[in-house]
Amino acid sequence: MSRTYSHILVTGGSGFIGSNFIRFALEQRSDMRITNLDALTYAGNPENLSDIESDERYTFVHGNIGDDKLVRELVANVDAVVHFAAESHVDRSILDSKPFLETNVMGTQCLLDACRHVWSENSDGKAPFAAKRFHHVSTDEVYGSLPLDQPEVMFTEDTPYDPRSPYAASKAASDMLVRAYEHTFGMDCTITNCSNNFGPYHFPEKVIPLFVTNLMEGEKVPLYGDGLNVRDWLHVVDHAEAVLTVLENGKTGETYNVGGNNERSNLELTNSILSIMGFGEEKIRYVEDRAGHDRRYAIDATKIKRELGWQPTRSAWPAALEETVQWYRDHEDWWKRVKSGAYREYYAKQYKAG
Ligand SMILES: NC(=O)c1ccc[n+]([C@@H]2O[C@H](COP(=O)([O-])OP(=O)(O)OC[C@H]3O[C@@H](n4cnc5c(N)ncnc54)[C@H](O)[C@@H]3O)[C@@H](O)[C@H]2O)c1
């Protein structure tokens, strides 16, 4: 049975996927209000939502998901939480894992506890979590790494967890906490584990916007190791649609894998970008491999397709990659401000970002 939500709290809505989700949800649901709680870390940029800032259904709150008092105030006014906020970059987790545990694990715990207490205190006591849902956004990286020589093997929802980077370990821990709150307190929770996203407003430390913007600046692209690591690529709006679908139609306590049917090696990805932008392999700079670099991720998304009717309709290459490259060509001001850090100075005045 499909549910409707009048007011949802989105965490991390000023980042890449959260901002695309907010824009998509407001477009699709004319009677939905959204409050976006975001700490504006280096990855959070309110400019990602400048086109909807004046929409009266949208409210921005600058704050941390680990701020117990603030989070309790916010969850009291909503009927669902969609939790994107995270430290999200594997390379940064290798340099320093502490912020990953603070936000991804303890921040998730703070949100879950706020929902558990506030939603049950505000209910009639009989069905404390009726019509309230906590949706947690997670990653396929919790499942570990697949071999290159068995292309038929993919991650399903039953694949045992085997996180191998500090980032993946922190996301695996947060998934487990969500499941534990569902089981122990009877909270209504759902989880999605998705593959690598691409599309507009992607912070240019991640491979696609980094490579496209490097090439636009006349630089080479740094390719890890032998370039044969394989990822599945999912358009961010396909992902936003999957999250909205699970929020409204997913079964309590269930996990859904979300993928784009779009597996490529990093070398294939690089060559596709070079070709779209009119460059050759001389623009590749091979660099030392990432420590513990997982070889292959691949998603079996049969469950969400069969049970909820979701399909990726925007992820197919080359068209989706060409459109994405064009978006960065058309939004040079945006990524130049992000790369130089200038966007932070501007928004620091408006939002007092640290
Ligand atoms: N990008 C991908 O390809 C991908 C793939 C699978 C899963 N995910 C998951 O999707 C979610 C969103 O990823 P993304 O790529 O948009 O990340 P991002 O780094 O672009 O954005 C993260 C956002 O969270 C905010 N944030 C960080 N710490 C916070 C805190 N303590 N309190 C409040 N806000 C905080 C940041 O300011 C930023 O706006 C994450 O949970 C990530 O693990 C991402």
The ligand as a MOL file (V3000), in Angstrom:
LIG
                    3D

  0  0  0     0  0            999 V3000
M  V30 BEGIN CTAB
M  V30 COUNTS 44 48 0 0 0
M  V30 BEGIN ATOM
M  V30 1 N 27.8910 9.2380 -4.1070 0
M  V30 2 C 27.6870 7.9310 -4.3100 0
M  V30 3 O 28.0000 7.4130 -5.3870 0
M  V30 4 C 27.0330 7.0840 -3.2500 0
M  V30 5 C 26.8390 5.7320 -3.5140 0
M  V30 6 C 26.2010 4.9580 -2.5540 0
M  V30 7 C 25.7500 5.5240 -1.3810 0
M  V30 8 N 25.9660 6.8320 -1.1380 0 CHG=1
M  V30 9 C 25.4610 7.3900 0.1300 0
M  V30 10 O 24.5490 8.4210 -0.2100 0
M  V30 11 C 24.5910 9.4540 0.7900 0
M  V30 12 C 24.8450 10.7970 0.1340 0
M  V30 13 O 26.0700 10.7200 -0.5900 0
M  V30 14 P 26.6120 11.9760 -1.4140 0
M  V30 15 O 27.4630 11.4550 -2.4850 0
M  V30 16 O 25.5000 12.9000 -1.7310 0 CHG=-1
M  V30 17 O 27.5290 12.6430 -0.3090 0
M  V30 18 P 28.1170 14.1540 -0.2390 0
M  V30 19 O 29.4240 14.0310 0.4220 0
M  V30 20 O 28.0210 14.8190 -1.5730 0
M  V30 21 O 27.0840 14.9160 0.7160 0
M  V30 22 C 27.0030 14.6360 2.0890 0
M  V30 23 C 26.1860 15.7410 2.7230 0
M  V30 24 O 26.0290 15.4340 4.1230 0
M  V30 25 C 26.3300 16.6110 4.8670 0
M  V30 26 N 26.8410 16.1950 6.1810 0
M  V30 27 C 28.0020 15.5490 6.4390 0
M  V30 28 N 28.1360 15.3550 7.7640 0
M  V30 29 C 27.0270 15.8680 8.3580 0
M  V30 30 C 26.5660 15.9420 9.7010 0
M  V30 31 N 27.2840 15.4640 10.7180 0
M  V30 32 N 25.3710 16.5370 9.9350 0
M  V30 33 C 24.6300 17.0340 8.9060 0
M  V30 34 N 25.0180 17.0010 7.6170 0
M  V30 35 C 26.2060 16.4100 7.3400 0
M  V30 36 C 27.3590 17.3610 4.0500 0
M  V30 37 O 27.4250 18.7440 4.3830 0
M  V30 38 C 26.8530 17.1230 2.6340 0
M  V30 39 O 25.8960 18.0860 2.2590 0
M  V30 40 C 25.6730 9.0400 1.7880 0
M  V30 41 O 25.0520 8.4290 2.8850 0
M  V30 42 C 26.5150 8.0310 1.0170 0
M  V30 43 O 27.0940 7.0890 1.8890 0
M  V30 44 C 26.6140 7.6260 -2.0370 0
M  V30 END ATOM
M  V30 BEGIN BOND
M  V30 1 1 1 2
M  V30 2 2 2 3
M  V30 3 1 2 4
M  V30 4 1 4 5
M  V30 5 2 4 44
M  V30 6 2 5 6
M  V30 7 1 6 7
M  V30 8 2 7 8
M  V30 9 1 8 9
M  V30 10 1 8 44
M  V30 11 1 9 10
M  V30 12 1 9 42
M  V30 13 1 10 11
M  V30 14 1 11 12
M  V30 15 1 11 40
M  V30 16 1 12 13
M  V30 17 1 13 14
M  V30 18 2 14 15
M  V30 19 1 14 16
M  V30 20 1 14 17
M  V30 21 1 17 18
M  V30 22 2 18 19
M  V30 23 1 18 20
M  V30 24 1 18 21
M  V30 25 1 21 22
M  V30 26 1 22 23
M  V30 27 1 23 24
M  V30 28 1 23 38
M  V30 29 1 24 25
M  V30 30 1 25 26
M  V30 31 1 25 36
M  V30 32 1 26 27
M  V30 33 1 26 35
M  V30 34 2 27 28
M  V30 35 1 28 29
M  V30 36 1 29 30
M  V30 37 2 29 35
M  V30 38 1 30 31
M  V30 39 2 30 32
M  V30 40 1 32 33
M  V30 41 2 33 34
M  V30 42 1 34 35
M  V30 43 1 36 37
M  V30 44 1 36 38
M  V30 45 1 38 39
M  V30 46 1 40 41
M  V30 47 1 40 42
M  V30 48 1 42 43
M  V30 END BOND
M  V30 END CTAB
M  END
